[in-house]
């Protein structure tokens, strides 16, 4: 599509723009939380599990959002994995900070 600004009225370009925006909303804060978890001497396997959940979640979500105009199992599973990574990283950080494990 030869579009300079915006989506030019193309539905597929609008969906891909939204996928990019969704990525930039969730990934930075989750990566910061995972980095804090690692800095707080979190377990190596847990850091890898959180990073893997985030990676696979975002790939699934982007695939589902790019290929389907409505609800798809890829979008749903991708957001579940993303939110699970965020929640576990937040809880892990709070536990490590509070209990000093």
Secondary structure, 3 states (H helix, E strand, C coil): CCCCCCCCCCHHHHHHHHHHHHHHHHHHHHHHHHHHHHHCCCCHHHHHHHHHHHHHHHHHHHHHHHHCCCCCHHHHHHHHHHHHHHHHHHHHHHHHHHHCC
